[in-house]
C-alpha cells in the first residue's frame, strides 16, 4: 500500500473508531449517569464525614442570628433541594424568606438546624428532606420516626402559624438503570408513609412530584442539572406548586 493510501486508510479507520466510540460513550452515559446519581446519593452522607459536624455547627451558628425583616417570615428547611433554591425570587419577593437548607443534611440534621434558628414565630415553615436518609439505606419507618422528631422541634421551637411538608423528589431514571428505579420505589414508599405521619400530626403534606416527574415517575431530564438536583426551570415548577398553598402575606402597616 502506498504511503498516501495508508494515511487515508488509517484516517478512515480512526474516523470509524471515533464515531463508534462516541456512540458507545453516549450509550454508556445513558446507563451510567442515573446509576452514578444513585451512587452519589448513597455516598453523600459519608463523604468527608470528619468535616460534617463542623459544617453543621457553622450553619447552626449562622441560623442563630435573628432574621432582620419585618415582613411575614417564611422559613424553608431541609437538604440541598432547599439550599440551592433562590426562594425569595421564586416567590416574587412577597415574603421575608429565610433559607435554612443544607446540602447533605439528613432528617436529624435538619432537626438540629431548626432547633438553632433564632427567628421564632414565623408565618410558615416549609420542610423538604429525607432523600439522604433513603440514600443511606435507612428504612422508611425509621426515617418517618426521625421526621416526627423534626415536626416536634418545629412546633416547640419555632411555633409557626403553618407547616408544610413537601414530598421527597424522585431521581432521574433510565430504562437500563435498575438502581435508580429501585430507589424511586423507596421514595414513593417513604412519601406515602410521610403523608400518613403528617395527617397524624395535623400538618399539611404537599406531594410536589407530579410537577417535576416524567411519564415514568422519575425526575424529568429537562428539569435537572445532574439527575438529582433541580435546575432553574425545575425550581420554578416546584415553587408554582408551593406558592398557592401559602396564605397571602399580610404586611405590617
Secondary structure, 3 states (H helix, E strand, C coil): CCHHHHHHHHHHHHHHHHHHHHHHHHHHHHHHHHHHHHHHHHHHCCCCHHHHHHHHHHHHHHHCCCCCCCCCEEEEEECHHHHCCCHHHHCCCCCEEEEEECCCCCHHHHHHHHHHCCCCCCCEEEEECCHHHHHCCCCHHHHHHHHHHHHHHHHHHHCCCEEEEECCCCCCCCCCCHHHHHHHHHHHHHHHHHHHHHHHCCCEEECCHHHCECCCCCECHHHECCCCCECHHHHHHHHHHHHCCCCCCCCCC
